Structures are given as structure tokens and as C-alpha cells.
């Protein structure tokens, strides 16, 4: 009997050691990329025990992000989905019941309007639509590219009041009190979605990951899943003739968001017009080539990068230096860099 018990204990010990050995096995790095959500190139990097496990979790993350992509789309409708395209078409007639993910994002849009003194305004759709239409026309007719009519821009700017967006949290409805109001959430929605899926990934999928959705990068945990090596993240160089990153950063549990004039733009004659429109001038901003923001929250980073792009560098520098847990680097049109007070602590040092 003692011998039998001893065999059982020995077998149990072997199982325990095997289990412990498996737990100590280092995780591997896996990567997946896609281009079909939020109209941008995206990459997910995470550490997992196998390709099969990573693929399973990646698909979960992709489906979660796809939900946000469809809900926040202002250009396309989807079967069985009431999204912002639907809201733009119908919310001036009567309140539209929407998913809570829309309610929460629009509430955040109102918050950042106040934080940025109106420089980031999700109710600029009536103006931004005119610019969007001309950019799209220029793709097929570059020799006939033109600017939106100045008088029409001015008229549409009268229909951008954030208070005309009426949100009923109790009933999950959205209503426009101005029948010409239109939402354009491009300066907020992607960053807000990245914030949400980052939390989803932390809670359900991986202990260490870097998520890049276009110009929105969110990190948590550690590179190599080793508990000490921070993520090395490159900031894209607005000087397209350069063959390296603008800067390499060492970060963890931080987000980096960049706004710039070098990706989405079109030419009218010899002059370039970028897609970021200054709400004060109703014209594309021309203060700088790019601005990149580091902060704890991708949603705030998205909103702030747009707002800072719409300000002179000295004004933006004063704003960032007055805020907690946010840093920025500005690149002017001659590609000179200006740093906020604490930004340089994140720049990668030689190893």
C-alpha cells in the first residue's frame, strides 16, 4: 500500500514538474497585419505560446475592432447595423437609437472639444465633407483639381456647433437640433477604438502586446514578454526622402499618435493641401509637417495630435507643458524638431 501511494505521489510530482516546466517556457513573438479596417494599414504584435493560440486570439481582436470600424463609419452602411452613416442621414429628423459604443465615443468627442478649445470638433462634418469631395474628385481628375468654394465653406461652418449634437444616455439616442449638422469623427474615433481594443486585449487575450492601427500605436506589457524590455516604436518621418524613422522611442503602457501632412493630401496646381482642416480658417493647417503625441490613452492622443496640428507650435507647446502625462514632438516644414518638456526621456538610447 505504501509502495502504491509512493508511485502515485511520484507520478503527481512528475505532472507538477511538467506543468511548471511548461509554464516557464518562454512565449514567442507573433505578428499579424491587415488593411481593411479604418481605411489604414494595421499591425498586431503579441507574445503567445503558439501560432495557433495567437491566431485564435488575433481573430477575436480583429472581430472586436471590426465592430468599431462599422459603427464609426460615416461613409458606408451595413446590414443590421445602425452606425454613424445612418445617424448623419436621419438624426436631424428624430432621435436615432444607437449602440452604446457610439454614445460613449460621441460623449468623449464632446469632452475633447473642451480640452482642445474647439480645435478638435467632431461636428465639423458639413465643412469636412466639402474637402473630402474635392480630394476624391482630384484622384480621378488631377489636372482639374480644385478647392471647395470659399463661400460654401463659410456657410457650412455655421452648422458645426457641438451643442447641436444631442446625446440621450438614458435612451441611447442621438439627435441633431440643426438639420445641416454632420458628424465627422476622424480625429477621435480611431484613437477611441484603439483605446477600447487595447483594454479588451489586456483583459482577454495577451499580457504583452503592441497594437498599431494606422498612426495610432498602443502598447502594454513588455517586448520579449520578459517583464523588463520596453517596446521600441518608430515615429514615421514626415520627410519622405529620409530612409529612417524620425525617432525611435522606448515605451510601455503608453500610446503614440501622429498627425501629419504627408499621407492624405492632394494638389491644386503646385500647392499641396492636407486633410487636416483648421476649424478657424476652414483651410488645411500649414503650421508644421507633423506632430506626435505620447500619452497614456490613445483616444486622448488622437484628439490632441489633431488639435496641436491646428495650432502654432509655441501655442501647442504651452498647452502640452501645462498638462499632465502628455508629451509631444513637433516637426516644422523644414523638418526641425521641437520637444515638450518631458518628451526626450522616451527617446531610445543606444544599447
C-alpha positions as CSV (number, residue, x, y, z in Angstrom):
1,X,0.0,0.0,0.0
2,X,2.9,2.4,0.9
3,X,4.5,1.5,-2.4
4,X,1.3,2.2,-4.3
5,X,0.9,5.6,-2.6
6,X,4.6,6.4,-3.3
7,X,4.0,5.6,-7.0
8,X,1.0,7.9,-7.1
9,X,2.9,10.7,-5.4
10,X,5.9,10.3,-7.7
11,X,3.5,10.4,-10.7
12,X,1.9,13.5,-9.3
13,X,5.3,15.1,-8.8
14,X,6.2,14.4,-12.4
15,X,3.0,16.0,-13.7
16,X,3.6,19.0,-11.4
17,X,7.2,19.4,-12.7
18,X,6.0,19.1,-16.3
19,X,3.3,21.7,-15.7
20,X,5.8,24.0,-14.1
21,X,8.2,23.4,-16.9
22,X,5.5,24.3,-19.5
23,X,4.6,27.5,-17.6
24,X,8.2,28.6,-17.6
25,X,8.6,28.1,-21.4
26,X,9.2,31.5,-22.9
27,X,6.5,32.9,-25.1
28,X,7.1,33.5,-28.8
29,X,6.6,36.7,-30.8
30,X,3.8,36.6,-33.3
31,X,2.6,39.2,-35.8
32,X,-0.5,39.9,-38.0
33,X,-1.2,42.7,-40.4
34,X,-4.3,43.9,-42.2
35,X,-5.5,46.8,-44.3
36,X,-9.3,46.5,-44.4
37,X,-10.4,48.3,-41.2
38,X,-10.4,52.0,-40.5
39,X,-9.1,52.5,-44.1
40,X,-5.5,52.1,-42.9
41,X,-2.6,49.6,-42.6
42,X,-2.6,47.9,-39.2
43,X,-0.3,45.5,-37.3
44,X,-0.7,43.5,-34.1
45,X,2.3,42.1,-32.3
46,X,1.9,39.9,-29.3
47,X,3.7,37.1,-27.3
48,X,1.9,33.8,-27.1
49,X,2.5,30.1,-26.5
50,X,1.9,29.0,-30.1
51,X,0.9,30.2,-33.6
52,X,-2.5,28.5,-33.1
53,X,-3.2,30.3,-29.9
54,X,-2.1,33.7,-31.3
55,X,-4.3,33.2,-34.4
56,X,-7.3,32.4,-32.3
57,X,-6.9,35.5,-30.1
58,X,-6.0,37.7,-33.1
59,X,-9.3,36.7,-34.7
60,X,-11.1,37.8,-31.6
61,X,-9.3,41.1,-31.6
62,X,-10.0,41.6,-35.3
63,X,-13.7,41.0,-34.9
64,X,-13.9,43.4,-31.9
65,X,-12.1,46.1,-33.9
66,X,-14.4,45.4,-36.9
67,X,-17.4,46.2,-34.8
68,X,-16.0,49.7,-34.0
69,X,-15.0,50.2,-37.6
70,X,-18.5,49.6,-38.8
71,X,-20.2,51.6,-36.1
72,X,-18.0,54.6,-36.6
73,X,-18.1,54.6,-40.4
74,X,-19.6,57.8,-41.8
75,X,-19.5,56.8,-45.4
76,X,-21.0,53.3,-45.6
77,X,-23.9,51.5,-44.1
78,X,-24.0,47.8,-43.1
79,X,-26.9,45.3,-42.9
80,X,-28.3,45.1,-39.4
81,X,-26.0,47.9,-38.1
82,X,-27.1,51.4,-37.1
83,X,-23.9,53.4,-37.5
84,X,-22.8,57.0,-37.9
85,X,-23.6,56.9,-41.6
86,X,-27.2,56.2,-40.6
87,X,-27.1,58.8,-37.9
88,X,-25.9,61.5,-40.3
89,X,-28.7,60.7,-42.7
90,X,-31.6,60.5,-40.1
91,X,-30.7,62.2,-36.8
92,X,-32.0,65.6,-37.8
93,X,-35.5,64.1,-38.3
94,X,-35.8,62.3,-35.0
95,X,-33.6,60.7,-32.3
96,X,-31.7,57.6,-33.5
97,X,-31.2,54.7,-31.1
98,X,-27.6,53.5,-31.4
99,X,-25.1,51.1,-29.8
100,X,-23.6,52.3,-26.5
101,X,-20.1,52.2,-28.2
102,X,-21.3,55.2,-30.3
103,X,-22.8,57.0,-27.3
104,X,-19.5,56.7,-25.4
105,X,-17.3,57.8,-28.3
106,X,-19.5,60.9,-29.0
107,X,-19.5,61.8,-25.4
108,X,-15.7,61.7,-25.5
109,X,-15.8,63.8,-28.6
110,X,-17.6,66.5,-26.6
111,X,-15.0,66.2,-23.8
112,X,-12.1,66.7,-26.1
113,X,-13.8,69.7,-27.8
114,X,-13.5,71.4,-24.4
115,X,-10.0,70.2,-23.7
116,X,-8.7,71.5,-27.1
117,X,-10.7,74.7,-27.1
118,X,-12.6,73.6,-30.2
119,X,-9.6,72.7,-32.3
120,X,-10.9,69.1,-32.4
121,X,-14.5,69.2,-33.3
122,X,-16.5,66.0,-34.3
123,X,-19.3,68.2,-35.6
124,X,-17.2,69.7,-38.5
125,X,-18.7,67.2,-40.9
126,X,-20.5,69.8,-43.1
127,X,-17.2,71.5,-43.8
128,X,-15.0,68.4,-44.0
129,X,-17.4,66.8,-46.4
130,X,-16.7,69.6,-48.9
131,X,-12.9,69.0,-48.6
132,X,-13.4,65.2,-48.8
133,X,-15.4,65.5,-52.1
134,X,-12.7,67.6,-53.7
135,X,-9.9,65.2,-52.7
136,X,-11.9,62.3,-54.1
137,X,-12.6,64.2,-57.3
138,X,-8.8,65.1,-57.6
139,X,-7.9,61.4,-57.6
140,X,-9.5,60.8,-60.9
141,X,-9.1,64.4,-62.3
142,X,-5.7,65.6,-61.0
143,X,-5.4,68.2,-63.8
144,X,-8.7,69.7,-62.8
145,X,-8.3,69.6,-59.0
146,X,-9.9,72.5,-57.2
147,X,-10.6,73.9,-53.8
148,X,-14.0,73.9,-52.2
149,X,-16.0,77.1,-52.8
150,X,-15.0,79.6,-50.1
151,X,-18.5,81.0,-49.6
152,X,-20.0,77.5,-49.3
153,X,-17.3,76.6,-46.7
154,X,-18.3,79.7,-44.7
155,X,-22.0,78.8,-44.9
156,X,-21.4,75.2,-43.8
157,X,-19.2,76.4,-40.9
158,X,-22.4,77.8,-39.3
159,X,-23.6,74.2,-38.9
160,X,-20.7,72.9,-36.7
161,X,-22.0,73.8,-33.2
162,X,-21.1,71.0,-30.8
163,X,-24.2,71.8,-28.8
164,X,-26.4,70.8,-31.8
165,X,-25.4,67.2,-31.1
166,X,-27.9,66.0,-28.5
167,X,-27.0,62.8,-26.7
168,X,-29.5,61.0,-24.6
169,X,-27.6,58.5,-22.5
170,X,-30.6,57.0,-20.7
171,X,-32.3,56.0,-24.0
172,X,-29.0,55.6,-26.1
173,X,-30.2,58.0,-28.8
174,X,-28.5,60.7,-30.9
175,X,-30.4,63.8,-32.3
176,X,-29.3,66.8,-34.3
177,X,-31.0,70.0,-33.4
178,X,-29.5,71.6,-36.6
179,X,-30.8,69.9,-39.7
180,X,-27.5,70.6,-41.6
181,X,-25.2,69.2,-38.8
182,X,-23.0,66.3,-39.9
183,X,-20.6,64.3,-37.8
184,X,-17.0,63.6,-38.9
185,X,-15.2,61.6,-36.1
186,X,-11.9,61.1,-38.0
187,X,-10.0,62.9,-35.3
188,X,-11.4,60.9,-32.4
189,X,-12.9,57.6,-33.5
190,X,-9.8,55.5,-34.4
191,X,-8.0,56.5,-31.2
192,X,-11.1,55.8,-29.2
193,X,-11.4,52.4,-30.8
194,X,-7.7,51.6,-30.2
195,X,-8.2,52.6,-26.5
196,X,-11.1,50.1,-26.2
197,X,-9.5,47.2,-28.1
198,X,-6.3,47.7,-26.1
199,X,-8.3,47.2,-22.9
200,X,-10.1,44.2,-24.5
201,X,-6.7,42.6,-25.4
202,X,-5.3,43.2,-21.9
203,X,-8.4,41.7,-20.2
204,X,-8.9,38.8,-22.5
205,X,-6.0,37.9,-24.8
206,X,-2.3,38.8,-24.1
207,X,-0.2,40.0,-21.3
208,X,2.2,41.8,-23.7
209,X,1.2,43.5,-27.0
210,X,1.8,46.4,-29.3
211,X,-1.2,47.5,-31.5
212,X,-0.8,49.8,-34.4
213,X,-3.9,51.0,-36.2
214,X,-2.6,53.4,-38.8
215,X,-0.9,56.3,-37.0
216,X,-2.3,55.1,-33.6
217,X,0.1,52.9,-31.6
218,X,-0.8,51.4,-28.2
219,X,1.5,49.3,-26.1
220,X,1.3,47.4,-22.9
221,X,3.4,44.8,-21.1
222,X,6.9,44.2,-22.5
223,X,8.8,43.3,-25.6
224,X,10.0,39.7,-25.4
225,X,7.4,39.2,-22.6
226,X,10.3,39.4,-20.2
227,X,9.0,42.0,-17.8
228,X,11.8,44.5,-18.4
229,X,12.3,45.3,-22.1
230,X,10.2,48.2,-23.3
231,X,8.7,48.4,-26.7
232,X,10.8,50.1,-29.4
233,X,8.5,52.2,-31.5
234,X,9.5,54.2,-34.5
235,X,7.8,57.6,-35.4
236,X,7.3,57.9,-39.1
237,X,9.4,60.6,-40.7
238,X,7.4,63.3,-42.5
239,X,10.5,63.9,-44.7
240,X,9.6,61.2,-47.3
241,X,13.2,61.4,-48.8
242,X,14.6,60.1,-45.5
243,X,15.3,56.4,-45.2
244,X,14.9,56.1,-41.4
245,X,12.4,56.9,-38.7
246,X,12.1,60.4,-37.3
247,X,12.8,58.9,-33.8
248,X,12.8,55.6,-32.0
249,X,11.1,55.5,-28.7
250,X,11.3,53.1,-25.7
251,X,7.8,52.9,-24.1
252,X,5.4,50.6,-22.4
253,X,1.8,51.2,-21.3
254,X,1.8,54.3,-23.5
255,X,0.2,55.3,-26.8
256,X,1.8,57.3,-29.6
257,X,-0.3,59.1,-32.2
258,X,0.9,61.1,-35.1
259,X,-0.9,63.7,-37.3
260,X,0.8,64.9,-40.4
261,X,0.5,66.4,-43.9
262,X,2.4,63.7,-45.7
263,X,-0.1,60.9,-46.1
264,X,-3.5,62.2,-47.1
265,X,-3.4,65.2,-49.4
266,X,-3.9,66.5,-52.9
267,X,-2.5,69.2,-55.1
268,X,-4.2,72.1,-56.7
269,X,-1.7,73.3,-59.2
270,X,1.7,73.2,-57.4
271,X,0.3,73.6,-53.9
272,X,-0.3,70.7,-51.5
273,X,-3.5,70.6,-49.3
274,X,-3.5,68.1,-46.5
275,X,-6.7,66.5,-45.0
276,X,-6.5,68.2,-41.5
277,X,-8.7,71.3,-41.7
278,X,-8.3,74.1,-39.2
279,X,-11.8,75.0,-37.8
280,X,-10.8,78.7,-37.5
281,X,-9.6,79.2,-41.1
282,X,-11.7,76.3,-42.7
283,X,-8.4,75.6,-44.7
284,X,-5.8,72.8,-44.3
285,X,-3.4,73.6,-41.5
286,X,0.1,74.7,-42.6
287,X,1.9,75.2,-39.3
288,X,4.0,72.1,-39.5
289,X,4.7,68.8,-41.2
290,X,3.8,66.5,-38.3
291,X,3.1,66.3,-34.6
292,X,3.4,63.2,-32.5
293,X,1.9,62.8,-29.0
294,X,2.8,60.3,-26.2
295,X,0.2,59.8,-23.5
296,X,-1.5,57.0,-21.5
297,X,-4.6,57.0,-23.7
298,X,-4.8,56.5,-27.5
299,X,-8.1,58.4,-27.5
300,X,-6.6,61.5,-26.0
301,X,-3.5,61.1,-28.2
302,X,-5.7,61.1,-31.3
303,X,-7.6,64.2,-30.3
304,X,-4.6,66.1,-29.1
305,X,-2.5,65.3,-32.2
306,X,-5.2,66.9,-34.4
307,X,-5.6,69.9,-32.1
308,X,-1.9,70.5,-31.9
309,X,-1.6,70.3,-35.7
310,X,-4.1,73.1,-35.9
311,X,-2.1,75.4,-33.6
312,X,1.2,77.3,-34.0
313,X,4.0,75.3,-32.3
314,X,4.5,77.8,-29.5
315,X,0.8,77.7,-28.6
316,X,0.7,73.9,-28.7
317,X,3.9,73.7,-26.7
318,X,2.4,75.8,-23.9
319,X,-0.7,73.7,-23.9
320,X,1.2,70.4,-23.7
321,X,3.5,71.6,-21.0
322,X,0.5,72.6,-18.9
323,X,-1.0,69.1,-19.0
324,X,-0.1,66.0,-17.0
325,X,1.0,62.7,-18.6
326,X,1.3,64.0,-22.2
327,X,4.3,64.8,-24.3
328,X,4.8,65.8,-27.9
329,X,7.3,66.5,-30.7
330,X,6.6,68.9,-33.5
331,X,8.3,68.8,-36.9
332,X,8.1,72.0,-38.9
333,X,8.1,72.3,-42.6
334,X,11.9,72.4,-42.7
335,X,11.9,69.2,-40.6
336,X,13.3,70.8,-37.4
337,X,12.1,69.2,-34.2
338,X,10.6,70.8,-31.1
339,X,10.1,68.8,-27.9
340,X,7.8,69.3,-25.0
341,X,9.5,69.4,-21.6
342,X,9.4,65.6,-20.9
343,X,9.4,64.1,-24.3
344,X,13.1,63.3,-24.6
345,X,13.1,60.8,-21.7
346,X,11.3,58.4,-24.1
347,X,13.9,58.6,-27.0
348,X,15.7,55.3,-27.4
349,X,19.3,55.3,-26.2
350,X,22.0,53.2,-27.8
351,X,22.1,49.7,-26.4
